[in-house]
Amino acid sequence: MTSQESAVLRVVVVDDHTVMRAGVVALLAPDPGIEVVGEADDGRAGVELVERLVPDVALLDLRMPVLDGVAATRDIVAGPSGTRVLILTTYDTDTEIEHAVEAGAIGYLLKDTSREQLVDAIRSAARGETVLAPRVAQKLVAKMRRPVQAALTSREVDVLKAVADGLSNADIGRRLVIGEATVKTHLLRVFAKLDVSDRTRAVVVAMERGLLDGPGAR
């Protein structure tokens, strides 16, 4: 008989914040149907814990050292344990949610989740049911309803990165060795594609969609 068929669900909690991890364990402790069988403070240790203990559900934070939650999720799902991954995080941007779901997470909860919601989510995840925090579900539905977005060209991304670095149009032109008028043309195209009306909003939206990386996107 597998642990998923038994009365008690076995759970591991992976979070690099000691206080938060302890809080989650304390929330689950009173429930006789759930047993926290292990804890880890980074993604790699979490993957190893899952491989060793084969729990029913792994509660993973997203941003952790050594291996982040998305990569850890991918490794766990690719492994033989059959453990369901439930993300428990403070981050709810479209990009974070999509990456976690694409990696194989069965659920995505936020850290303001109540004890009752967390317990119900763990039970649902163990049964193979998708679990999403209401705010996360709303974001996904809203994104699905949006028209397909035009992709930015590599040059448009270069210009936007320079904007994120705080450069003026003239400075951007010097960095990319193009005329200032050309910079303005690229920016107008970026605004149209991202459906924004100013430079600051363009950078924010591009970061939310995962279109920027590197120093300028931090």
C-alpha positions in Angstrom: 0.0 0.0 0.0 1.3 3.4 -0.9 1.3 6.3 1.5 -1.3 8.1 -0.6 -3.7 5.2 0.1 -3.0 5.4 3.8 -4.9 7.6 6.4 -2.0 10.0 7.0 -0.5 12.1 4.2 3.3 12.5 4.4 4.6 16.0 3.6 7.9 17.8 3.4 8.3 21.5 3.7 11.1 23.3 1.7 11.7 27.0 2.5 14.9 28.9 3.2 13.2 31.2 5.7 13.4 29.4 9.1 10.5 31.2 10.7 8.2 30.7 7.8 9.1 27.0 7.6 8.5 26.6 11.3 5.2 28.4 10.9 4.0 26.1 8.2 5.0 23.0 10.2 3.1 24.4 13.2 0.0 25.0 11.2 0.0 21.5 10.0 0.9 19.8 13.3 -2.7 19.7 14.8 -4.1 17.8 11.8 -4.0 14.0 12.5 -4.3 13.3 8.8 -1.0 15.1 7.9 2.5 14.3 9.0 5.5 16.6 8.2 8.2 14.0 7.7 11.0 16.4 6.7 12.2 19.9 6.2 14.8 21.5 4.0 16.2 25.1 3.5 17.2 25.1 -0.1 15.9 23.5 -3.4 18.6 21.0 -3.8 18.2 19.7 -0.3 14.5 19.5 -0.9 14.9 17.4 -4.0 17.2 15.0 -2.1 14.7 14.9 0.8 11.9 13.9 -1.6 14.1 11.2 -3.2 14.9 9.8 0.2 11.5 10.0 2.0 9.1 9.8 -1.0 6.4 12.0 0.6 2.9 12.4 -0.9 3.3 16.2 -1.2 6.2 18.6 -1.2 5.5 22.2 -0.2 8.1 24.4 -2.0 8.9 28.1 -1.8 9.9 29.7 -5.1 13.0 31.8 -4.4 15.6 29.7 -2.6 19.3 29.3 -2.7 21.3 26.5 -4.5 18.2 25.5 -6.5 15.1 27.6 -6.8 11.5 26.3 -6.5 10.9 26.0 -10.2 14.0 23.9 -10.9 13.4 21.8 -7.8 9.8 21.2 -8.9 11.1 20.1 -12.3 13.6 17.6 -10.7 11.0 16.2 -8.4 8.4 15.7 -11.1 10.9 14.1 -13.3 12.0 11.7 -10.6 10.4 8.3 -9.6 8.8 9.4 -6.3 5.4 10.4 -7.6 5.4 13.3 -5.1 3.0 16.1 -5.9 4.6 19.6 -5.7 2.6 22.4 -4.2 4.1 25.9 -4.4 3.7 28.1 -1.3 5.1 31.5 -1.9 4.6 35.3 -1.6 5.1 35.9 -5.4 2.1 36.0 -7.7 3.4 37.5 -11.0 2.3 35.9 -14.3 5.8 34.7 -15.0 6.3 33.1 -11.6 3.0 31.3 -11.8 3.5 30.1 -15.4 7.1 28.8 -14.8 6.0 26.8 -11.7 3.0 25.3 -13.5 5.1 24.5 -16.6 7.7 22.8 -14.3 5.0 20.5 -13.1 3.6 22.0 -9.9 0.1 20.7 -9.2 -0.8 23.8 -7.2 0.2 27.3 -6.4 -0.7 28.9 -3.1 0.2 32.2 -1.5 1.6 32.6 2.0 -1.5 34.4 3.2 -3.4 31.1 2.8 -5.4 30.1 5.9 -4.6 26.9 7.8 -7.9 25.3 6.5 -7.1 26.2 2.9 -3.6 24.9 3.2 -4.8 21.6 4.7 -7.5 21.2 2.0 -4.9 22.0 -0.7 -2.5 19.4 0.5 -5.3 16.8 0.5 -6.4 17.8 -3.0 -2.8 17.8 -4.3 -2.3 14.3 -3.0 -5.4 13.2 -4.9 -3.9 14.7 -8.1 -6.2 17.7 -8.2 -5.0 21.1 -9.3 -5.1 23.7 -6.5 -4.7 27.5 -7.1 -5.1 30.4 -4.8 -8.1 32.5 -5.9 -5.8 35.5 -6.8 -3.6 33.2 -8.8 -6.5 31.6 -10.6 -7.8 35.1 -11.5 -4.5 36.1 -13.0 -4.3 33.0 -15.1 -7.9 33.5 -16.4 -7.2 37.1 -17.2 -4.0 36.2 -19.1 -5.9 33.6 -21.1 -8.5 36.2 -22.1 -5.9 38.6 -23.3 -5.1 38.6 -27.0 -1.9 37.0 -28.2 1.0 39.5 -27.5 3.4 40.5 -30.2 6.9 39.5 -29.5 9.6 42.1 -29.0 12.6 42.0 -31.4 16.1 41.7 -30.0 16.8 45.3 -30.7 13.6 46.4 -28.9 14.7 44.3 -25.9 18.1 46.0 -26.0 16.4 49.4 -26.0 14.1 48.4 -23.1 17.1 47.1 -21.1 18.8 50.4 -21.6 15.6 52.2 -20.4 15.6 49.9 -17.3 19.2 51.1 -16.7 18.0 54.6 -16.5 19.5 55.8 -19.8 18.1 58.7 -21.8 17.2 58.3 -25.5 20.5 60.0 -26.4 22.5 57.7 -24.1 20.7 54.6 -25.5 21.6 55.7 -29.0 25.3 56.0 -28.0 25.2 52.6 -26.3 23.6 50.8 -29.2 25.3 53.0 -31.9 22.0 54.1 -33.4 20.4 57.5 -33.9 18.1 59.1 -31.3 15.2 59.1 -33.7 15.7 55.3 -34.2 15.6 54.9 -30.4 12.3 56.7 -30.3 10.9 54.6 -33.1 11.8 51.4 -31.2 10.2 52.7 -28.0 7.0 53.6 -29.8 6.8 50.0 -31.2 7.5 48.6 -27.7 4.7 50.8 -26.2 2.3 49.5 -28.8 3.3 45.8 -28.3 3.1 46.1 -24.5 0.0 48.3 -24.6 1.6 51.0 -22.4 2.0 54.7 -22.7 5.3 55.5 -21.0 8.8 54.2 -20.4 8.4 53.2 -16.8 5.3 51.1 -17.4 7.0 49.5 -20.4 9.8 48.2 -18.1 7.4 47.0 -15.4 5.2 45.1 -17.9 8.2 43.6 -19.7 9.6 42.4 -16.3 6.3 40.9 -15.4 6.2 39.0 -18.6 9.8 37.8 -18.2 11.0 39.7 -21.3 13.9 41.4 -19.5 16.8 39.8 -17.6 20.3 41.0 -16.5 21.3 43.9 -14.4 18.8 46.3 -15.9 15.9 44.1 -15.0 16.7 43.7 -11.3 
